[in-house]
């Protein structure tokens, strides 16, 4: 792997970790709860309807709200960084093919 590939992996991993809390907040998963009239509120309404009135523990909505309220756990941060690094590597590999 070349220097640009390592740079793409590092930027992808770091960017994913840095942007995840920003994205969670932007879609409505905040420290104060789910924001009214947001994507998160729509997801919560759909999840509650599907489960008969409540949001199930461990569901996608519950996990995202937990991350939005308390931040990412160390294990989750590692997963997010791994996915970001993989996207960086794939982007680098695709760019190498095009060049």
Secondary structure as a PSIPRED ss2 file (coil, helix, strand):
# PSIPRED VFORMAT (PSIPRED V4.0)

   1 X C   1.000  0.000  0.000
   2 X C   1.000  0.000  0.000
   3 X H   0.000  1.000  0.000
   4 X H   0.000  1.000  0.000
   5 X H   0.000  1.000  0.000
   6 X H   0.000  1.000  0.000
   7 X H   0.000  1.000  0.000
   8 X H   0.000  1.000  0.000
   9 X H   0.000  1.000  0.000
  10 X H   0.000  1.000  0.000
  11 X H   0.000  1.000  0.000
  12 X H   0.000  1.000  0.000
  13 X H   0.000  1.000  0.000
  14 X H   0.000  1.000  0.000
  15 X H   0.000  1.000  0.000
  16 X H   0.000  1.000  0.000
  17 X H   0.000  1.000  0.000
  18 X H   0.000  1.000  0.000
  19 X H   0.000  1.000  0.000
  20 X H   0.000  1.000  0.000
  21 X H   0.000  1.000  0.000
  22 X H   0.000  1.000  0.000
  23 X H   0.000  1.000  0.000
  24 X H   0.000  1.000  0.000
  25 X H   0.000  1.000  0.000
  26 X H   0.000  1.000  0.000
  27 X H   0.000  1.000  0.000
  28 X C   1.000  0.000  0.000
  29 X E   0.000  0.000  1.000
  30 X E   0.000  0.000  1.000
  31 X C   1.000  0.000  0.000
  32 X C   1.000  0.000  0.000
  33 X E   0.000  0.000  1.000
  34 X E   0.000  0.000  1.000
  35 X C   1.000  0.000  0.000
  36 X C   1.000  0.000  0.000
  37 X C   1.000  0.000  0.000
  38 X C   1.000  0.000  0.000
  39 X H   0.000  1.000  0.000
  40 X H   0.000  1.000  0.000
  41 X H   0.000  1.000  0.000
  42 X H   0.000  1.000  0.000
  43 X H   0.000  1.000  0.000
  44 X H   0.000  1.000  0.000
  45 X H   0.000  1.000  0.000
  46 X H   0.000  1.000  0.000
  47 X H   0.000  1.000  0.000
  48 X H   0.000  1.000  0.000
  49 X H   0.000  1.000  0.000
  50 X H   0.000  1.000  0.000
  51 X C   1.000  0.000  0.000
  52 X C   1.000  0.000  0.000
  53 X C   1.000  0.000  0.000
  54 X C   1.000  0.000  0.000
  55 X C   1.000  0.000  0.000
  56 X C   1.000  0.000  0.000
  57 X C   1.000  0.000  0.000
  58 X C   1.000  0.000  0.000
  59 X C   1.000  0.000  0.000
  60 X H   0.000  1.000  0.000
  61 X H   0.000  1.000  0.000
  62 X H   0.000  1.000  0.000
  63 X H   0.000  1.000  0.000
  64 X H   0.000  1.000  0.000
  65 X H   0.000  1.000  0.000
  66 X H   0.000  1.000  0.000
  67 X H   0.000  1.000  0.000
  68 X H   0.000  1.000  0.000
  69 X H   0.000  1.000  0.000
  70 X H   0.000  1.000  0.000
  71 X C   1.000  0.000  0.000
  72 X C   1.000  0.000  0.000
  73 X C   1.000  0.000  0.000
  74 X H   0.000  1.000  0.000
  75 X H   0.000  1.000  0.000
  76 X H   0.000  1.000  0.000
  77 X H   0.000  1.000  0.000
  78 X H   0.000  1.000  0.000
  79 X H   0.000  1.000  0.000
  80 X H   0.000  1.000  0.000
  81 X H   0.000  1.000  0.000
  82 X H   0.000  1.000  0.000
  83 X H   0.000  1.000  0.000
  84 X H   0.000  1.000  0.000
  85 X H   0.000  1.000  0.000
  86 X H   0.000  1.000  0.000
  87 X H   0.000  1.000  0.000
  88 X H   0.000  1.000  0.000
  89 X H   0.000  1.000  0.000
  90 X H   0.000  1.000  0.000
  91 X H   0.000  1.000  0.000
  92 X H   0.000  1.000  0.000
  93 X H   0.000  1.000  0.000
  94 X H   0.000  1.000  0.000
  95 X H   0.000  1.000  0.000
  96 X H   0.000  1.000  0.000
  97 X H   0.000  1.000  0.000
  98 X H   0.000  1.000  0.000
  99 X C   1.000  0.000  0.000
